Every structure is written in C-alpha cells, then in structure tokens.
Amino acid sequence: MWETRSVQLSVRLPSDIAAQAEAVQEKDPEFLSRVVLYGLTRRSIYEHLRQSDTSETTSDMEVAGPQP
C-alpha cells in the first residue's frame, strides 16, 4: 500500500475525551491509529482542494481580466 513509520503525538484533550482515548489505546491501538490516519487524510484532502480551488479562481480572474 504505502510506506509507514511510527510517530509520537502529544495532544491536549478535554479530560473525558482523553480518558476515552487512553482506554481505546490500551484496548485497540490499531483502531486509534486508523482514526488518526482518517482525520489527517481528510485534512490533507481538504487543504489540497482548497489550494486547487484558490489557484483555479486566480487563473479564472487572469483569463477574464479585471472586472469594472
């Protein structure tokens, strides 16, 4: 699929959510890893689409020229 490597993350969470994350990490660390991967993938896609939308808007403005 693709090359992977481990990273150490430190995040500040509300106490109740932190307790749930710790419990999941102990019970099923692979699940927590997939959740983080999913979140980071969504963020990456969003950033990519936002950047491509911005560049397309800039290109459209250059082709159309200044509006009165």
Buried (B, 14 or more C-beta within 10 A) or exposed (E): EEEEEEEEEEEEEEEEEEEEBEEEEEEEEEEBEEEEEEEEEEEEEEEEEEEEEEEEEEEEEEEEEEEE
